[in-house]
Amino acid sequence: MILPHRSLSFVLAGSLLAMSGLAHAQEPAEVRLSSPAWPGVTVKTSLASTLLETLGYEPRAEELGSTITYEALNQDELDAFLAGWLPAQQGMYDTAMEKGTLVDLGNNVDGARLGFAVPVYVYEAGLTSAEQLDDPEFADKLESTIYSIEVGSGMSDTLNGAVEADTYGLGDWSLSETSTPGMLSAAGSAIDREEWIVFAGWTPHWMNIEHDVRYLDDTQDMWGPEGGRSDVKTLVTTAFAESNPNATRLLDQLSFSADQQSEMIRGFSFEEREPEAVALEWLRENPAQVETFLEGVTTRDGEPAWPVVQEALEIPEA
């Protein structure tokens, strides 16, 4: 999963990955991961932890917000983060990359995006672009309010910046910022009653499976270029990449489609199943993809990873 635009530090890490066959036995056991309270990264981190533990590592996930996560990564108090969502976290990401403390392993979700989400009946009533939000006929029905997630998140920062800059005429709008469950509860209740609502949406997430929603055109690239298309980066510290080339290779090769991630999120957040159970089910149902994740990877003791993982987790033949 080596992408063309790489920093010098990643080139170095890439070279080290190629040497993993020589270095794996000496790798430290502990892998410290950040897992913010977002369903997608919770399951994804659980899946990565399951694989790492099966290979002989000792993964430890901490529930931290994105701001604290970047600070901890910069101070070498964490090793890896599977939810570097760009451009929502662009400022924190750029600061860390300028310091040379992080290695960007690339995008781990294909098809992610952010944007203003509305129920399909609102979209079909004519509200299809963010440019129309402040039109009186629509603003009144929406009570000039946007529902959002936690204060301090990248999405919160983007929305507050838009209000301050009067982007799309939102300067006099209100933000109802609660939490991800709080926002989704408000959205679900409104949809059940066919009331008008606009909220900060994203994919991958179960909201795109359980609710019939549409995303408004983002003509001013408020949510980022290409209609809010996003990258979800796997980030590791430079120190971790240098001392753990084998584990880094595994993390580098983890990649999912947005639909796959949405299904995982649905299992955990909507069906309220344990993230470990959802992760294990996904691993068993996608043997070919798991084998790809483990290409060139070994156990911490130097054995080929795929046969060990396949037997230990009872994964069928690819």
N, C-alpha and C positions, 0 to 999 in steps of 0.2 A: 504494500500500500504506500509505496514511496512516491510522493508527489513532486512535481518539478520545481516549485518555488520553496527552497529550503535555505535556512540560515547556515552559517559556517558551523555552528554548534551541532546542527542536525546532521550535516555531512560527517562530522566526527562521530556522532552517535551511530550513523549508518555504517560506518567502517567498523565500529565496535560490534554492531549486530552481526556482521559477517564473521566476526571472530568468536561468536557465542559458543561454538563447539569447544574452544579452548578455555573459555572463561567461566562457563556456567557453574562448575562445581564449587567455585569460590564465592558465588553470589550470596549476599546476605539473605536471610530467610524472610525478614519482615518487609511487607509492602504496605505503606500507609496511603490510603485512598480517601479523598473527600467525596461525600455523597450527600449533596443538598437534598432537602425534603421535596424533591420533584419526582414524580412516579417513574418517569423514563430513566433517569440516572440511577434511581434506587435499584431497579431491576437489572439494568446494564452493569452496575457496579457489583451486584450480587452474582451475576453471571461470570464476570471477570474473576471475582473472588473464588467462585467454585472451581474454575479452571486452575487458578494459581494454587489453591490449596491442594488440589489433586496432583499437581506437579511438585509438591513438596515445599511450597512457600507458606508463609503465615500472613495472609492479608488481614488488614484491620481498617475498617471503614468508619469514618467519623461524619456525623451529620452537621455540616457547616454551610453557611450561606456563601454565595459566590465572592463577596468582598473579602470575608475572612479567609476563604480558600486561597485566593491569590496572595494575600499577605503571608499565609502559612507556607505556601509554595516558595515564595521569594526568600523566606527565612529558613528554608530546608527543614520545615517541621512536618511537611507532607511530601509524598513521592509522586502521586499521580492524580489526575482529574479527568474524568471522561465526559465532562459537560461544559467545555469551553465554548459557549454559544456566541457566535459572531454573526452580525455586528453588535448584538445587544451588549456584550461585554468588551467591546472594542477598546475602550480606554484602559481598563484594567489589564487586558491582554497586551496592548502596546507597551505599557509601562514595564511589565514583566519581561517582555522580549527585549526591550532596550537595555535592561539590566543584565541580560544574558543568563538569567537564572532558569529559563524554561526551554525545553525542546518541544516543538510542535510536530506531533506524529501524524497530523492530517485529520481529515473529516471521518467520523465514525458513523454518521447517519446520512444517507442519500435521500434528498427530497424534503429536508426540513425547511420550514418557513415560519415567519411571524406576521401578524397583521391584525387589522380590525376585523373581528368576526361578528356576523349577524345571522339570525335565524333565516332559513330559506324564504319564509313568507315576507320578511322585511326586504330581502334582496329582490324578490319578485314584485314587490310593491314599488320598486324604482330606485332604491338606495343601493347603488352598485359601486360607487367610488367614494373615497374619503373626501374628495373635493365637494361632495354634496352634504357632508355631515352638518354643516352649519346653515344649510338652507332652512328657513323657518319651518317649512312643512315637516321636515325630518327632525330638526333639533327639538321642536316642541314634543313630538311623540317620544323622543328619547330622553326628554327632560334635561337635555344638555349635560348628560352624565355618561362617563365611560367607566366600566367596571374593570378592575385590574387586580394583579396579585400583590405580593409582599412589597412594602416600601424597602428600597435598597437593592432590589433586583434590577437586572439589566432592562427589563421591560418597563419597570416603574421609572427608571431614569429616562428612558426614551419618551415616555408619555409626559412626564413632568417637563422635559425639555421642549416638547411640542406645545404644551400649554404656555410656557414662558415665551416661546418664540411666535406664538399665535399661528402656528402651522395649521393649515386647513381651517382657519378661523376659530381655533379651539381655545383662544386666550381667555374667554369667559366661561369655559366649560368646567365642570367639577369631575374630579377623579375619585371614585369609590375604591380605595385600595385596602383590601383585607388580607386574604391569603389565597392560595390556589384553590383549596376546597371551598372557601367562602365565595370566591368569584364564580366557580362552577355551580355551586348551589343556587346562587342568584340567577345565573343563566338558565339552569335547568328549570327552575320555578317559572321564570318568564316564558320559556318555550312551552311548558305544559299549559300555560294560560293563553298562549299566543299573544303575549304582550311584546312591545318593542323593547329591544335592548341591543347595545353594542358593547363588546368586551374585547379584551386583549387575548387573541387566540393564537394557537400555534399547532403545528404538526411536526413531529409525531405526538399524539395524545389520544386517549379514548374519546375525548369530546367529538372528534371527527368521525367516530364510529357510532356513538350513541345518539348524537344530535345531528340533525340535518342543517349544517351551517355553511355559509359562504364567506369568502374573504373579499373585502372591498379593495378595489384597485388603489394602489399606493403611487399616485402619479408623481409625487415629490420625493420618492425614495426615503420617506421618513423612517421606515423600518429597515432600510438597507436597499442595496441595488437589486434589480431583477425581481421586483414585486415582493420584496421581503424575504427572498431566498436566504437561507441561513446555512452556515457551517456549524457543526457540532464537533469541536476539536478534542482529540485526546492529547493531553498535555502531561509531560513528566518533567521533573527537574533535571537540570544538566548533570548534577551529581548522581542521580539515580540512573540515568541513561549510561553514564560511564561505568558505574559499578555493577549494573544489572542488565547486560546486553540481552540475555535470554528472555528475562521477564519483559523487557522493553519490546522485544520482537513480538511477543504474544500480544501485548497491548496495542502495538502498532497495527497488527493484522485484524483486530476486531472491527467489523463493519456491518451495518444493518441498513435495510431500506426503511423509509419512514413508516410504511405499512406494517412491517415486522415489529418495529418499535411500538407502534400504536397498539398492536395486539398484546404485546407484553404489558403495556401500561394498563390496558383494559383488564387483564387478568389480575393485576395487583391492586390497582386503585379503584376500579369499578366493581369487580367481583370480590374484592377484599381477600384475596388469597395471599399467602406468604410469598415475598419476593424470591426466596430460595426455591420454592416449589415451582413458581412460574419460570424461573431461569432454567431449572433442571428439565422441565417439560419442553422448553424451547430447544435445549441442547439435544434432547433425544429425538425431537421431530425434525431436526435439520442436520443430520450427520455429515453430509457433504460439505456444508458451510463450516461446520466445526473443524473438520479435517483441514480445510483451508486456513482457518485461524491458527492451526498448530503446525503448519508447514515450516520445517526448519527449526522448530522449537523442541527442546528436550525437557525432561524432568530436571529438577535441581541436581540430581545425581548423575545426569548425563544420558539417561535412556530416551529413545525416541518418544515424543509426547503422545502422539495419536493412539497407539495401542494401549498405553497406560490409561489414558482418559476414557477411551472407549470401553475398556473392561470395568474400570472403577465406577463409571457413571451409567453403565448398562446402555450404551448408545448402540443402536443397530448398525449394520453395515451401510456404508454410504452408497 
